């Protein structure tokens, strides 16, 4: 967790889309080969493979957990492989494990990958899985709650306390989709950005959440090649250096989650991660927030002190976090913009962080991108992991 | 796998069975630690504050306030679709604990933040789920 111990030097990603003919192994081959080629290394340089565990896909999860990937891809130098599962926090933990392997000498070069194919999972299986994942089966599930409702509970209280309006909330979708429209790997690449009016005109699923404020499930995958910061520097290639990492646990059960504790957790993890990196919030070039739902973005903008108290929604409505705005924010549009790939949205966010720091983000490229705040959380929000990544050590 | 269509009942643990037995008698029970005096929800095998196994139960007043709520109109599991619209809430009990519940016996538009509510038990396959309704004045 100390400054500059690891760096990501190669990335690979496929577009998020529902294409059932594209198998999980198609995606694994494409993303891993692209990442290794992007790193300038060869396949046999990979000494460790860490997979983000795919959710609701037991067959591929078992294949990855039990060691098939290095064999399938012919990674002759691989010394070990493992899967990591902390829901949406899996990628952060995969990168931490890669850091441990590199620093302890288990592996010099680690491949971290994620794959999800929702489109071939039978709909009843998806419903049965996502209805119960992250929801307590004794104290919550019997009442008929859903992820959408859990988000509605948080958003309603925030709107009540802050005065945030439905229009301001809806404008978050407009902001996130404005980035997605410029992202070739997004579900919504090149598509019209919905206006605030259009978001609010969509069906009300549960107060205050409209259909266009929820997520579309999609297939996708990505991979990253991780080496020590020292090795990355020697290679003289574009890289993203990990500079800070801080985490707080909140609760496993939604109803036990104290709103104040979550707020404090977001605030302190950001401060601790930035302190490790030796920077302040004014140095951040991009706030690449992974929050899954648009309704969480205004309050987190306030907790991160990007927007003043009570003005998170106003900032979004003014277009400040949109493509072309003055505050670069979630430049793949988080899950609402990218399409929801289960535990893979955070993996996609990390790839975007690296892409921005490498200067490869195309139309979405943040000018002079030097430091990125990247967070992730697992389950229904059991924790928050804040990380800082930099262009240089 | 087929879609599970039966309405779920709580998946209990040995140390929560007394809670559910209480609901059958119209009582909302709260676990308490006899050593550190903590009120515990949800029920545990050992006190989460001091790890004492010296636990007991008290009957809650059943009075609470609405901390937050969300009314569902669509996109719930098919097994709950026949109950739409319904309102899920977090309520804060006077005894200082928080529960997820349903708000019933009032229109969704009449539910307010910090509104006073009281427990009312709804039966489902032998379990009596604690729902809450507005306090009548």
Interface residues (C-beta under 8 A of the other chain):
Chain A: X122 X123 X124 X125 X127 X128 X131 X136 X137 X138 X139 X140 X141 X142 X143 X144 X145 X146 X148 X149 X152 X153 X154 X155 X156 X157 X160 X203 X204 X205 X206 X207 X208 X209 X211 X214 X253 X254 X255 X256
Chain B: X1 X2 X3 X4 X7 X8 X9 X10 X11 X12 X13 X16 X42 X67 X68 X69 X70 X71 X72 X73 X74 X75 X76 X77 X78 X80 X83 X86 X88 X89 X90 X98 X99 X100 X101 X102 X108 X113 X124 X127 X129
